[in-house]
Amino acid sequence: MSKADYPYPPDEFDAPRSPDAPRDPYLAPRSWWSRWWPFVAVLVVVPTLAFVLVNLAARYDSLPIVGGDSGASEPAAEESAAAETPAEGETPVEETPAETPAPTPVLTTPVVVYNAAGIAGLAASTAETLTAAGFTAVTTGNQDAGDLADSVVYYGSEDLKVTADLVAQTLGIATVTLSLADAPGGISVVLLSAP
């Protein structure tokens, strides 16, 4: 039966209810969804929509970047590029690499002065010369010349080369040789003549 076929005149029950009117105890209660959908909309839909909008805006660089100005780095890059390219008529200046500092001699390295010339007091006087030059661990001894033709400074490892060169320079000896067998504890000086 449709409303058009309804034979009775409208009465108070057919009129739409006011939302403020008391509920009829015989009507069905409201569903949980109808009570909670406004809270769900505020707590889920609105933050999701805000997140999407912020990401879209950031994608198009319409928001400022926090923590720095992106435009400030571009002029600095242009200035450095301009500084690297020489102007017309100028010759390019090559940058020299930073030099590594030269190793310094270690004056506490043990130095043994051997007298192989047979001259009395030669090792002691040479040791005094090295001590006066700043060496602090100089000892003396005697040794056979073997097949040596001239005085020699031996050093036991590569890191002692600079110190051995200073010993040779101080004593006026031209030959400086790497030999672990002849200088196991540092630097050895074999004298065949007075320096």
GILIN-V920685 format. One record per backbone hydrogen bond with DSSP energy under -0.5 kcal/mol. NH is the residue of the N-H (numbers start at 1). CO is the residue of the C=O. Records with the same first field share a line. If there is no record, write none. Layout:
NH = CO / CO
This chain:
5 = 2
6 = 3
14 = 11
15 = 11
21 = 18
27 = 24
35 = 31
36 = 32
37 = 33
40 = 36
41 = 37
42 = 38
43 = 39
44 = 40
45 = 40
46 = 41
48 = 44
49 = 45
50 = 46
51 = 47
52 = 48
53 = 49
54 = 50
55 = 51
56 = 52
57 = 53
58 = 54
59 = 55
60 = 56
61 = 58
62 = 57
68 = 65
70 = 68
72 = 69
73 = 69
74 = 70
75 = 71
76 = 72
77 = 73
78 = 74
79 = 75
80 = 76
81 = 77
82 = 78
83 = 79
84 = 80
85 = 81
86 = 84
90 = 87
94 = 92
107 = 105
109 = 106
111 = 137
112 = 187
113 = 111 / 139
114 = 112 / 189
115 = 141
116 = 114 / 191
120 = 118
122 = 119
125 = 121
126 = 122
127 = 123
128 = 124
129 = 125
130 = 126
131 = 127
132 = 128
133 = 129
134 = 131
135 = 130
136 = 107
137 = 107
139 = 111
141 = 113
143 = 115
148 = 145
152 = 190
153 = 175
154 = 152 / 188
155 = 177
156 = 186
160 = 157
161 = 158
164 = 160
165 = 161
166 = 162
167 = 163
168 = 164
169 = 165
170 = 166
171 = 167
172 = 168
173 = 168
175 = 151
176 = 174
177 = 153
179 = 155 / 177
183 = 179
186 = 183
187 = 110
188 = 154
189 = 112
190 = 152 / 188
191 = 114 / 189
192 = 190
